[in-house]
Amino acid sequence: MAPKFTGVLAALITPFTDDLKQIDEGRYKAHIEFLLNTGIHGLVPGGSTGECAVLSVAERKQLTELTVKFAAGRVPVIPGVGSTNTEEAVELAVHAASLGVEAVMVIPPYYDPVTYEQLKEILLEIHQASKLPIVYYNIPSISGLTLTPEEIAGLSSVGVYSFKDTSGNAPVFTEVAFAYDDKIKAWNGWDTLTFYGLAAGSEACIWGAANFIPELAVALWNAICVENDIKKGREIWKVIFPICKFLEQHNYSAAVKAGMELRGYQTGGPRKPFTPLKPEHQAEFRQLLLNAQVPLA
């Protein structure tokens, strides 16, 4: 039986050394401590925010190892293991399982879109090899694969416990959350729909902005999902929403790292081909964070 996950799961950045050639372990440890000290409920390394597309297989394994080590059993770890190569995805999942993670997140192959049946075969192979529940990373803009609510729910037959919805399609999210909750858990992964996803009853969300506004992310979760205070949640969301909107208007991982830098945490910046935010965008971002009363360096 799959464990129950709940709360704000941070889609982690991958901090690099200043020359971008290696993962910076010291920076990563400091970042995880920062998140856990602010009450973040889980860690998701090696996803889009973590620049998985520019990490080697060895680096992806290292990242999972470091996350498990630094989390030290305090919160669940759900590493991203998706790949354009099924053997590679299986290898990463089996490695993650050997470290004692609670689940793995799987993005579909993102160059040539697969069919629904091929997707199920991939997920089943990962599930059977790792013996772990799967979080299906639903991101049609990258995978080229758009599923109906019925198809998403059908993934439960191949080991999928929940789906991270980064489609931006609120009606599909809602139908899965309301009509198929007995089969699969709907988790929001689209920043500007976070308030809606939580208000709709999502038991968890995977959120990149939580890297640099974990206090606000946890406050929003507590207001809506713990205190059932929708009015309080709305007031918190009012200051978070402009930040989320900004992130979605830029390269996401670069913008999240910019948020970390503005808070005084060194990240090494994004790895090529991605580039840091332009100075004028950094200035705009700084003002949004100041408006939200986020403490800056």
Buried (B, 14 or more C-beta within 10 A) or exposed (E): EBEEBBBBBBBBBBBBBEEEEEBBBEBBBBBBEBBBEBBBBBBBBBBBBBBBBBBEEEBBBBBBBBBBBBBEEEBBBBBBBBBBEBEBBBBBBBBBBEBEBBBBBBBBBBEEBBEEEBBBBBBBBBBEBBEBBBBBBBBBEBBBBEBEBEBBBBBBEBBBBBBBBBBBBBEBBBBBBEEBEEBBBBBBBBBBBBBBBBBBEBBBBBBBBBBBBBBBBBBBBBBBBEEEBEEBBBEBBEBBBBBBEBBEEBBBBBBBBBBBBBBEBBBBBBBEEBEBBEEEBBEBBBEBBEEBEBEEE
